[in-house]
């Protein structure tokens, strides 16, 4: 058979298949399967009350104007918006298949029913819902003596217990956090955002932390990452209402693991404060939280509790020992190998090509001799270590005092000391300390030796 004839046969087969599909789709049974038949319409604008029985609980709510209340407990904080959404599901209840035969109601989960729903509107409506049909995800239902398959989303909307109907308190839009205090066992973790950029020695650091009686700059990226769980906080469910003493004890909130208080700014630029207490961890890996003074306990993601408990200010301090804008430094005094090297900025004396290459050429002792510190300062800027509280040392190997033309931190001092274990301790302003590998520290010192030889 030629290629043309083969192509013609294939096109004919394809046309026949398409025609068959079109005809089948037009059959009444097929249309019913796709669209169903409306079996009941409840006028939602006339609904005055609703009740349902599910998982051993009976819930009852009545509508007063635009607000839903719980007649049996008038102080219950009903989630009216959720109930309105649920009522919307009753506008059109469809049957996709009517069930007839000798099967008993228990075969469909309708005796007893999984869910019984009663609605008062223009008249009383009572619907029962049973098991889900494993084949198509629809659910068995019963109304007015008829058993039929309906959309499983309908009973799913009403498969709620008391705590699901509690109106949750809003979490504010914390577009940016300005400061936060985290109280837990030991010293509190206090962080503050510096919008002006004038409270740290470098614009690279916009966060400050309280540390050992001092205020130290923090790594901006690490701090923002740490606070991200707080900024995006959302409740995943209500764990208890009302939050009485027994509930507080059960969920670890009688004495909270962590207490967090934050000052924030929302997207409109308005400021506010928000606080939460964090209790114990749930079996599913979340944690229990509540707003202080609230009568509700919620569940939320576990990483919030984990981060707040385990993070210290040392974890947020930068790994780099010094990030400085050298244009802000007017003079340097370096001490190493028993010698002192005074250096002043070579104002107006740099060659144009040196300036274009970003070279750091400094005058020695304010004379005519100069030293190219470019490689040495770059090596110092790249030096990293592990934040430490260690201050003891065997010997000072290198120190550098920097006089700056700024109101904040006008003088800074960096010291590299030999440590007893063979590594080095680097300190900045005697408030921050890093353990640095000895070889890395020696490499930086050698760069200065070379530049000042």
N, C-alpha and C positions, 0 to 999 in steps of 0.2 A: 504494500500500500504506500502510495506516495505521501510525502510530508503534508501536502495540501489536503489530501483526503483525511489523513489522521487528525489534522487540526479541525476540519469540519465536523468529524464525529465527536471530538471532545467538546466542541462548542454546543453541539446538539444535546449532549448529555448534561452539560452545565445548565442549559436553558430549561431542560426537563426538571432538574433538581430545584431550580429557583421557582418554577411554576408550582411544583408540589408543595414547597414551603409556604408559598402565598396562599394556596387553597386551604392548607391545614390551619394556617393562622386565622382564616376566616370562619372556621367551624365554631359553632356556639360553645361547645365544651372548651375549646382552646381559649376563646375570649374570656370565658368565666374564670379559667385558671389564671389568666394574666391580670384581669381587672376585678374579678369577683362581682358579687351582687350585693348592693346595699340592703342590709337586713334590718338596720335600726338607725334612727337619727334622734339624738337627744338634744333639744334646744339649749345650748350652753348658756345663753343669756337669761334663761329662766331657772337655772340650777340654784337651789337655796341651801342644800346640804349634801354631803357625800360621806359614805362610810365604807370601810372594807375590812375584811378579815384575812390576814396573811401571816404565816409562820407563828401561829399561836397568839397573835395580837389583833385586837380590834381597834381601829382608829375611826374617829368621827370628827368632822369639821363642818361648820356652818358659815354661810357667807352673810356678812353685815355690810351692805353697801359694796365698796371695792375691797374690803378686807375680810380675810378668813380668820376664824377664831375656833378654839377648841372649847365647846360648851361645858365639858366636864372639868376643864382647868383653864379658867379665863386668862391666867397669866402666861400660859404656854406661848412661846414665841413662834407662831406659825409662819412658815415660808409661803406667803401668799402668791408670790410670783411662780413658784414651783407648782402650786395647786392650779393656778390658771393654765399653765402649760399642760398639766395632766387633764384638765377639763376639755382642752382643745382636741384631745384624742377621741372624744365621745361624739363629735359632730357627725361622723360617718363611720359606722361599724359594718364591715363587709364580711360576707360569707364566700369562701372560695370553694367549699364543697360541703353539702349537707350529708350528715351521717345517718344512715338508716340500717336496720338489721336487728339481729338478736343479741348483739353485744351488750354487756351491762355498762352502766355509767362508770363503774370503777375501772373498766378497761381504758378509759380515756382520762383518768385522774379527776373525775367529776363527782365521785362519791367515796369519800368526801372531796370537795373541790379544793384545788390548790389555792384559789383566790376567789372570794365572793365579794362582789361590788354592788352597793346599793346607792342609787342616786335619786334625789328628790328634785323634780323640775315641774313641768306641767302636770306630771303624774309620777308615780313611783316606778322605778326601773330596777330590776335585780338581775344581774348577770353573774354567771359562774364560769371560771376558767380552769382548765385542767392541764394535762401534760402537753409538752411540745412534740410535734410530729417530727421525728428524726429525719424524714426524707426531704422535706421542703422548709423546715424551720417555722412552720405555722403552728398555732396552738388550738387545742380543742376548747370549744366554748358552748355554753348552754343559755338559751333565752327563750322564754315563751314556749317551753316544751320542745324546742328544736335543738339538736346537737349539730354543730358545724365547725369547720376549720376557719380561723380568722388570723389576722396579722398578729404575730407573737409580740410585736412592739406594744400592743395595747395592754395586755396583762403585765408586761415588763414595766410599763410606766407606773402601775399601781402596786408593784411588788416592793413595797416600802414599809418600813417599821417606824416606830415613834421617832427615833433619833434622826431618821432621814428627813423628817418634816420640820426639824428645828431650823429657824432662820439663823444662818451663820453671820457672825459679826464681820464687817468688811475689814480687809487688810488695806491700808492706805497705799496709794501709788508713791512708792519710794524711788523716784527717778534717780536721785543721787543722795547718798548718805553723807551727812556733814560731820557727825561724830557718833561714837558708839561706846557704851560701857558694858562690859561683859563680866558679870560677877559669878564666880564659881569657887571651888575649894582653892585656897591660896590667894595670891594677889590678883586683883581685878585686871582685866585687859582693857585699857583705855586708848582709843584711837581717835584722831582728830584730823579732818581734812583742812589743808591750808590753801584757801582759794587765792590768796595774795602771792603765794610763793616766796614770802619774805621771812618765814619762820624756820626755814631750813637753809643750809649753806649752798644748796644746788636746786635749780628749777626742775631737775630730774625727779626730785622727791616731793610729792605733794601731800604725803601723809606723815603724821607724827605719832609717836607712841611714848607712853610713860614707861620709863625703864630705870630701875635702880635710883629713883629720886631725880632722874634727869629726863629731858625730852629729847628723843632721838628720831632722825628721819627713818622712814620705812620704805621698802620697795613698793612702788605704786602698783605694779602689775600683780604682785603677790597679795597685796592688801585688797585690791578690788576683787580678785578672784575669791578670796576668803569671805568677803561680804556678799558675794553674788547670791548665795542661798537665802540670805536674809532679805535682800532686795526683791527677790522673786518669790517670797513666801506665799503659799496658798494652802488652805485647808483641804485635805483629801477626804474628810468625813468628820462627823460629830461623834465623839467617844462617850460623852456623858452630859446629861442635863436632868435635874439641876446639879451643879458641882458642889455637893455637900462634903462634909469632912471625910466621910467614908470613901467617896469618889476621889477626893484629893489624895488620900492615902493610897488607894488602889493604883492610881496612875502616876505615883511618884511626884505629886505636886504639892503635898503638904510641906515638904522641904525640897524645893526645886533643885535639880542638878545644876541648872544654869539660869541666871536672870539676865535678860538683855534689855537695854534701853537705848534707843537710837533717836537722833535728831536728823530729819531728812528734809529734802526739797522735792516737791512734785513737778510734773511737766509744766505746770503753769507758773512755776517759780515760787509757790507758796511753801512756807516751812511748817513743820509740825513735829511732834514726838510720838513715838510708838514703842510699846514695851511688851514683852512676852516672857512667860516662865516656861521652862522646858523640863519635863519630867522624865519618866522612864521610857525604855524602848519597847515597842510592840513585838508580838510574835512574828509579824510579817516584815519586820525590819524598818518600820516607821518609828515615830516617837510621839508622845503626848505633849501637847502645849496648851496654854491658855493665856488670855489677856488678864493681867492682874486686876482683881476685883470683879471679874466676869462670873457668870453662873453657868458657863459652858466650857467644856474641855474638847479639844479637837485632836485629830491625827494629822501629821504632816511628814514629809520625807525625812529619813534618818540621817542624811548627810549633814543636815543643819545641826543636830545634836552632837554628832561626831566631831564636826569642825569646831564648834564652839567649846567643847570640852577639851579637845587635845591641842588646839593652837595656842602658842605663847607669843609674846612680842618678839622673842628671838627668832621664831619661824618667819616673821614678816620683815626682819631687818635685811638690808641688801647684802648680797654675797660680795659685791665689789667693795673694796676698802675705801675707795675715794673716787667720787665722780664730781669733778670740779671744772668750772668755766675758768680757764687759766687767764682769760682777759680781765678777770676781776682781781687778779693778784698783781700787786705792784712791786713786792720784793719777797725774796726767799732767803732763808738762812739754813744751810745744810751742814750737819755735823756728822762726820764719818771718819773712821781710821784716825781718830784723835785730832782731826783738823776741822776748822770751821770755814765754810765757803759762803760769803755774803753775795747775793745776786740781786740785781735790780733790772726792772724791765728796760729793754733797749729802746726807749721811746724815740721814734723817728729815725733810728739807726739801722733798721732792718733793710736788707736789699729787697727790691720789688719782687724779684723772682723767689726769694725766700718766703715773703709774705703770701705770694700766690700759692706756694706749696704748703702753706700752713705750718711753717717751721717756727719753733720757739727758740729764738736767739736772745740770750740774756747777757747783760754786762756783769763782769766779775769785779767785785769790790768797787763798783762805780767808776772804774777806770776805762781805759780804751780796749782792754782785752775782753773778748766775748766767749761764750760757751753755747753750743747748740744742744739744747736739752730736749729736742723733739722726741728722739727715741726713748730717752729716759722717762719723760713724762707720759708718753704713750704706754710704756711698760707698766708704770705705776697705776695708770688708769685701768689697765686690764687685770691687775692683781686681784685675785679672789681668795676667799677663805671661808671657814666655818665660824659662824657667830659663837662667841664664847664669853664666859664670865671670868676667864683666867686672866689674872693681872701679874702674877709672879713671874720673874724672869731672871736669867743668869747675867745677861750683859746686854747693854744697848748697842746695837749694830749700826743704827742709822736713825737720824731724826731730822725733821724738816719743819721749820716754822714759816708760815705763810701770812704775810700782811696783805690785807685786801682793801679795796676802795669801796666797800659796801657797809651799810648800817648794820646788817645782820651778819653775825660771825665775822667781825673785822679781823680777827686773828685766829688761825687754825694751826694745830700742831699734830703731825703724824710721827709716830715712833715705831721702829721695828726692833724687837728684842729677841734674843735667843732664849728658847724655852728649855727646861730641864730635859724634856723627852727628845730633844734634837730638832724639833720644829721651831717655828717663830710665832710670837704674838705681835700683832699689829694693832695699834690703838690710834683712834682719832679723837682729839680733844679730851682724852682720858675718860670718855663716856661710852665709847663703843670699842669692842675688842673682837679680833678674829684670830683663829688658829690658821696659820699659813704654812704650806710646805716649805721646808728650808731651802730647797733648790730654787723654788719660784722666788722666794725673798732674795736670795743671793743674786739671782739673775737681774732683778731690778736694781739692787745696789751696784752691781757691776756696770750697768748702763750709766749710772751717775758717775762712777769712777772714770769710765772712758770719756764721758763728756767733759769732766773737770780735770782730767790729767794735765 
